[in-house]
Amino acid sequence: MKLITGEQKLLAILAHISYFLGGLGFIIAPLVIFLLKKHDTFVYEHAKQALVAHLAILVASFLVGSLCALLIGVFLLPIVGILWLILLVTSIIAAIKAFNGEYYEYPFIQGLVDKL
């Protein structure tokens, strides 16, 4: 088994919890890590998982926000809230796995991740 360095763990953790950066930082941080660390399998896989998860929640939020203009989306707001909560919990789990030098796959989105 290959030894995972502290820098690799830090970058993987940052990719997962980048939504704390606010704004579009939760997309930009994992994207930059994903693009710059293609040679590092551990960091690359963690950044890819985080990027797809964050993009999925961004798209869902945008769609529901757009539907709110038609008053339909108001009923979908609790679902988006639950999705954000799931992202928070799974991101923390992924960060812990990265800290331990382990890989993690987000639930529900693996088909999208495999296509990337």
MIBABA-887801 format. One record per atom (N, C-alpha, C): atom name; x, y, z. Coordinates in Angstrom, 1 decimal. Layout:
N
> CA / X / Y / Z
...
END
This chain:
116
> N / 0.8 / -1.2 / 0.0
> CA / 0.0 / 0.0 / 0.0
> C / 0.9 / 1.2 / 0.0
> N / 0.5 / 2.2 / -0.8
> CA / 1.3 / 3.4 / -1.0
> C / 1.0 / 4.4 / 0.2
> N / 2.1 / 5.0 / 0.7
> CA / 1.9 / 5.9 / 1.9
> C / 1.3 / 7.2 / 1.4
> N / 0.3 / 7.6 / 2.1
> CA / -0.4 / 8.9 / 1.8
> C / 0.2 / 10.0 / 2.6
> N / 0.7 / 11.1 / 2.0
> CA / 1.3 / 12.1 / 2.7
> C / 0.3 / 13.1 / 3.3
> N / 0.7 / 13.9 / 4.2
> CA / -0.1 / 14.9 / 4.8
> C / -0.7 / 15.9 / 3.8
> N / 0.1 / 16.3 / 2.8
> CA / -0.3 / 17.2 / 1.8
> C / -1.5 / 16.6 / 1.0
> N / -1.3 / 15.3 / 0.6
> CA / -2.4 / 14.6 / -0.1
> C / -3.7 / 14.6 / 0.7
> N / -3.6 / 14.3 / 2.0
> CA / -4.7 / 14.3 / 2.9
> C / -5.4 / 15.6 / 3.0
> N / -4.6 / 16.7 / 3.1
> CA / -5.1 / 18.0 / 3.3
> C / -5.8 / 18.5 / 2.0
> N / -5.3 / 18.2 / 0.8
> CA / -5.9 / 18.6 / -0.4
> C / -7.3 / 17.8 / -0.6
> N / -7.3 / 16.5 / -0.3
> CA / -8.5 / 15.7 / -0.4
> C / -9.6 / 16.2 / 0.6
> N / -9.2 / 16.5 / 1.8
> CA / -10.1 / 17.1 / 2.8
> C / -10.6 / 18.4 / 2.3
> N / -9.8 / 19.3 / 1.8
> CA / -10.2 / 20.6 / 1.3
> C / -11.2 / 20.5 / 0.2
> N / -11.0 / 19.5 / -0.7
> CA / -12.0 / 19.3 / -1.8
> C / -13.3 / 19.0 / -1.3
> N / -13.4 / 18.1 / -0.2
> CA / -14.7 / 17.7 / 0.3
> C / -15.4 / 18.8 / 1.1
> N / -14.7 / 19.6 / 1.9
> CA / -15.3 / 20.5 / 2.7
> C / -15.2 / 22.0 / 2.2
> N / -15.0 / 22.1 / 0.9
> CA / -14.8 / 23.4 / 0.3
> C / -16.1 / 24.3 / 0.3
> N / -17.3 / 23.7 / 0.6
> CA / -18.5 / 24.5 / 0.7
> C / -18.4 / 25.5 / 1.8
> N / -17.5 / 25.3 / 2.8
> CA / -17.3 / 26.3 / 3.8
> C / -16.7 / 27.6 / 3.3
> N / -16.1 / 27.5 / 2.1
> CA / -15.5 / 28.7 / 1.5
> C / -16.5 / 29.7 / 1.1
> N / -17.8 / 29.3 / 0.9
> CA / -18.8 / 30.2 / 0.5
> C / -18.8 / 30.5 / -1.0
> N / -19.9 / 31.1 / -1.5
> CA / -20.0 / 31.4 / -2.9
> C / -19.7 / 30.2 / -3.8
> N / -19.0 / 30.5 / -4.9
> CA / -18.7 / 29.4 / -5.8
> C / -17.4 / 28.6 / -5.4
> N / -16.9 / 29.0 / -4.3
> CA / -15.7 / 28.3 / -3.8
> C / -15.8 / 26.8 / -3.7
> N / -17.1 / 26.4 / -3.4
> CA / -17.3 / 25.0 / -3.2
> C / -17.3 / 24.2 / -4.6
> N / -17.2 / 25.0 / -5.7
> CA / -17.0 / 24.3 / -7.0
> C / -15.6 / 24.6 / -7.5
> N / -15.1 / 25.8 / -7.2
> CA / -13.8 / 26.2 / -7.7
> C / -12.7 / 25.4 / -7.0
> N / -12.7 / 25.2 / -5.7
> CA / -11.6 / 24.5 / -5.0
> C / -11.5 / 23.1 / -5.5
> N / -12.6 / 22.2 / -5.5
> CA / -12.3 / 20.9 / -6.0
> C / -12.0 / 20.8 / -7.5
> N / -12.5 / 21.8 / -8.3
> CA / -12.1 / 21.8 / -9.7
> C / -10.6 / 22.1 / -9.9
> N / -10.1 / 23.0 / -9.1
> CA / -8.7 / 23.4 / -9.3
> C / -7.8 / 22.2 / -8.8
> N / -8.2 / 21.6 / -7.7
> CA / -7.5 / 20.4 / -7.2
> C / -7.6 / 19.3 / -8.2
> N / -8.7 / 19.0 / -8.7
> CA / -9.0 / 18.0 / -9.7
> C / -8.1 / 18.2 / -10.9
> N / -8.0 / 19.4 / -11.4
> CA / -7.2 / 19.7 / -12.6
> C / -5.7 / 19.7 / -12.4
> N / -5.3 / 20.1 / -11.2
> CA / -3.8 / 20.2 / -10.9
> C / -3.2 / 18.9 / -10.4
> N / -4.0 / 18.0 / -9.9
> CA / -3.5 / 16.8 / -9.3
> C / -3.9 / 15.5 / -10.0
> N / -3.9 / 15.6 / -11.3
> CA / -4.3 / 14.4 / -12.1
> C / -3.3 / 13.2 / -11.9
> N / -2.1 / 13.6 / -11.7
> CA / -1.0 / 12.5 / -11.5
> C / -1.1 / 11.8 / -10.1
> N / -1.8 / 12.4 / -9.2
> CA / -1.9 / 11.9 / -7.8
> C / -3.3 / 11.2 / -7.7
> N / -3.3 / 9.9 / -7.8
> CA / -4.6 / 9.1 / -7.8
> C / -5.4 / 9.4 / -6.5
> N / -4.8 / 9.4 / -5.4
> CA / -5.6 / 9.6 / -4.1
> C / -6.3 / 11.0 / -4.1
> N / -5.6 / 12.1 / -4.4
> CA / -6.2 / 13.4 / -4.4
> C / -7.1 / 13.6 / -5.5
> N / -6.8 / 13.1 / -6.7
> CA / -7.6 / 13.2 / -7.9
> C / -9.0 / 12.5 / -7.7
> N / -9.0 / 11.3 / -7.1
> CA / -10.2 / 10.6 / -6.9
> C / -11.1 / 11.3 / -5.9
> N / -10.5 / 11.8 / -4.8
> CA / -11.3 / 12.6 / -3.8
> C / -11.8 / 13.9 / -4.4
> N / -11.0 / 14.6 / -5.2
> CA / -11.5 / 15.8 / -5.8
> C / -12.6 / 15.6 / -6.8
> N / -12.5 / 14.5 / -7.5
> CA / -13.5 / 14.1 / -8.5
> C / -14.8 / 13.8 / -7.8
> N / -14.8 / 13.0 / -6.8
> CA / -16.0 / 12.7 / -6.0
> C / -16.6 / 14.0 / -5.5
> N / -15.8 / 14.9 / -4.9
> CA / -16.3 / 16.1 / -4.3
> C / -16.9 / 17.0 / -5.4
> N / -16.2 / 17.2 / -6.5
> CA / -16.6 / 18.0 / -7.6
> C / -18.0 / 17.6 / -8.1
> N / -18.2 / 16.3 / -8.4
> CA / -19.4 / 15.8 / -8.9
> C / -20.6 / 16.0 / -7.9
> N / -20.3 / 15.8 / -6.6
> CA / -21.3 / 15.9 / -5.6
> C / -21.7 / 17.4 / -5.5
> N / -20.7 / 18.3 / -5.5
> CA / -21.0 / 19.7 / -5.4
> C / -21.7 / 20.3 / -6.6
> N / -21.4 / 19.8 / -7.8
> CA / -22.1 / 20.2 / -9.0
> C / -23.5 / 19.7 / -9.0
> N / -23.7 / 18.5 / -8.5
> CA / -25.1 / 17.9 / -8.5
> C / -26.0 / 18.8 / -7.6
> N / -25.5 / 19.1 / -6.4
> CA / -26.3 / 19.9 / -5.5
> C / -26.5 / 21.3 / -6.1
> N / -25.5 / 21.9 / -6.8
> CA / -25.7 / 23.2 / -7.4
> C / -26.8 / 23.2 / -8.4
> N / -26.8 / 22.2 / -9.3
> CA / -27.8 / 22.1 / -10.3
> C / -29.2 / 21.9 / -9.7
> N / -29.3 / 21.0 / -8.7
> CA / -30.6 / 20.8 / -8.0
> C / -31.1 / 22.1 / -7.4
> N / -30.2 / 22.8 / -6.7
> CA / -30.6 / 24.1 / -6.1
> C / -31.0 / 25.1 / -7.1
> N / -30.3 / 25.2 / -8.3
> CA / -30.6 / 26.1 / -9.3
> C / -32.0 / 25.8 / -9.9
> N / -32.2 / 24.5 / -10.2
> CA / -33.5 / 24.1 / -10.8
> C / -34.7 / 24.5 / -9.8
> N / -34.5 / 24.1 / -8.6
> CA / -35.6 / 24.4 / -7.6
> C / -35.7 / 25.9 / -7.4
> N / -34.6 / 26.7 / -7.4
> CA / -34.7 / 28.1 / -7.3
> C / -35.4 / 28.7 / -8.5
> N / -35.2 / 28.2 / -9.7
> CA / -35.9 / 28.6 / -10.9
> C / -37.4 / 28.3 / -10.8
> N / -37.7 / 27.1 / -10.3
> CA / -39.1 / 26.7 / -10.2
> C / -39.8 / 27.5 / -9.2
> N / -39.1 / 28.1 / -8.2
> CA / -39.7 / 29.0 / -7.2
> C / -40.4 / 30.2 / -7.8
> N / -39.8 / 30.6 / -8.9
> CA / -40.4 / 31.8 / -9.6
> C / -41.8 / 31.4 / -10.1
> N / -42.0 / 30.2 / -10.4
> CA / -43.3 / 29.7 / -10.8
> C / -44.2 / 29.2 / -9.7
> N / -43.7 / 29.4 / -8.5
> CA / -44.3 / 28.9 / -7.2
> C / -44.4 / 27.4 / -7.1
> N / -43.9 / 26.6 / -8.1
> CA / -43.9 / 25.2 / -8.0
> C / -42.7 / 24.8 / -7.1
> N / -41.6 / 25.5 / -7.2
> CA / -40.4 / 25.1 / -6.4
> C / -40.5 / 25.3 / -4.9
> N / -41.5 / 26.0 / -4.5
> CA / -41.6 / 26.2 / -3.0
> C / -41.8 / 24.9 / -2.4
> N / -42.5 / 24.0 / -3.0
> CA / -42.8 / 22.7 / -2.5
> C / -41.6 / 21.8 / -2.5
> N / -40.6 / 22.1 / -3.3
> CA / -39.4 / 21.3 / -3.5
> C / -38.3 / 21.8 / -2.5
> N / -38.4 / 23.0 / -1.9
> CA / -37.4 / 23.5 / -1.0
> C / -37.0 / 22.6 / 0.1
> N / -38.0 / 21.9 / 0.7
> CA / -37.5 / 20.9 / 1.8
> C / -36.6 / 19.8 / 1.2
> N / -36.9 / 19.4 / 0.0
> CA / -36.1 / 18.3 / -0.6
> C / -34.7 / 18.8 / -0.8
> N / -34.5 / 20.1 / -1.3
> CA / -33.2 / 20.6 / -1.5
> C / -32.5 / 20.8 / -0.2
> N / -33.2 / 21.2 / 0.9
> CA / -32.7 / 21.3 / 2.2
> C / -32.1 / 19.9 / 2.7
> N / -32.9 / 18.9 / 2.4
> CA / -32.4 / 17.5 / 2.8
> C / -31.2 / 17.1 / 2.0
> N / -31.2 / 17.5 / 0.7
> CA / -30.0 / 17.2 / -0.1
> C / -28.8 / 17.9 / 0.4
> N / -28.9 / 19.1 / 0.8
> CA / -27.8 / 19.9 / 1.4
> C / -27.3 / 19.2 / 2.7
> N / -28.3 / 18.8 / 3.5
> CA / -27.9 / 18.1 / 4.7
> C / -27.2 / 16.8 / 4.5
> N / -27.6 / 16.1 / 3.5
> CA / -26.9 / 14.8 / 3.0
> C / -25.5 / 15.1 / 2.6
> N / -25.4 / 16.2 / 1.8
> CA / -24.1 / 16.6 / 1.3
> C / -23.1 / 17.0 / 2.5
> N / -23.7 / 17.7 / 3.5
> CA / -22.9 / 18.0 / 4.6
> C / -22.4 / 16.8 / 5.4
> N / -23.3 / 15.8 / 5.6
> CA / -22.9 / 14.6 / 6.3
> C / -21.9 / 13.8 / 5.5
> N / -22.2 / 13.6 / 4.2
> CA / -21.3 / 12.7 / 3.4
> C / -20.0 / 13.4 / 3.2
> N / -19.9 / 14.7 / 3.1
> CA / -18.7 / 15.4 / 3.0
> C / -17.8 / 15.3 / 4.2
> N / -18.4 / 15.3 / 5.4
> CA / -17.7 / 15.1 / 6.6
> C / -17.1 / 13.7 / 6.7
> N / -18.0 / 12.7 / 6.3
> CA / -17.5 / 11.3 / 6.3
> C / -16.4 / 11.2 / 5.3
> N / -16.5 / 11.8 / 4.1
> CA / -15.4 / 11.7 / 3.1
> C / -14.1 / 12.4 / 3.6
> N / -14.3 / 13.5 / 4.3
> CA / -13.1 / 14.2 / 4.9
> C / -12.4 / 13.3 / 5.9
> N / -13.2 / 12.6 / 6.7
> CA / -12.6 / 11.7 / 7.7
> C / -11.9 / 10.5 / 7.0
> N / -12.5 / 10.0 / 6.0
> CA / -11.9 / 8.9 / 5.2
> C / -10.6 / 9.4 / 4.6
> N / -10.6 / 10.6 / 4.0
> CA / -9.4 / 11.1 / 3.5
> C / -8.3 / 11.3 / 4.5
> N / -8.7 / 11.8 / 5.7
> CA / -7.7 / 12.0 / 6.8
> C / -7.1 / 10.6 / 7.2
> N / -7.9 / 9.6 / 7.1
> CA / -7.4 / 8.2 / 7.4
> C / -6.7 / 7.6 / 6.2
> N / -6.6 / 8.3 / 5.1
> CA / -5.9 / 7.7 / 3.9
> C / -6.7 / 6.7 / 3.1
> N / -8.0 / 6.8 / 3.3
> CA / -8.9 / 5.9 / 2.6
> C / -9.7 / 6.6 / 1.5
> N / -10.2 / 5.8 / 0.5
> CA / -11.0 / 6.4 / -0.5
> C / -12.5 / 6.4 / -0.1
> N / -13.3 / 7.2 / -0.7
> CA / -14.7 / 7.3 / -0.4
> C / -15.5 / 7.6 / -1.6
> N / -16.6 / 7.0 / -1.7
> CA / -17.6 / 7.2 / -2.8
> C / -18.9 / 7.8 / -2.3
> N / -19.3 / 8.9 / -2.8
> CA / -20.5 / 9.5 / -2.4
> C / -21.7 / 8.6 / -2.8
> N / -22.7 / 8.5 / -2.0
> CA / -23.9 / 7.7 / -2.4
> C / -24.7 / 8.5 / -3.5
> N / -25.4 / 7.7 / -4.3
> CA / -26.3 / 8.2 / -5.3
> C / -25.7 / 8.8 / -6.6
> N / -24.4 / 9.2 / -6.6
> CA / -23.9 / 9.9 / -7.7
> C / -22.8 / 9.1 / -8.4
> N / -22.6 / 7.9 / -8.1
> CA / -21.4 / 7.1 / -8.6
> C / -21.5 / 7.0 / -10.1
> N / -22.7 / 6.9 / -10.7
> CA / -22.8 / 6.8 / -12.1
> C / -22.2 / 8.0 / -12.8
> N / -22.5 / 9.2 / -12.2
> CA / -21.9 / 10.4 / -12.8
> C / -20.4 / 10.5 / -12.6
> N / -19.9 / 10.1 / -11.5
> CA / -18.5 / 10.1 / -11.2
> C / -17.8 / 9.2 / -12.2
> N / -18.3 / 8.0 / -12.4
> CA / -17.6 / 7.1 / -13.3
> C / -17.5 / 7.6 / -14.7
> N / -18.4 / 8.5 / -15.1
> CA / -18.4 / 9.0 / -16.5
> C / -17.3 / 10.1 / -16.6
> N / -16.9 / 10.7 / -15.6
> CA / -15.9 / 11.8 / -15.6
> C / -14.5 / 11.3 / -15.8
END
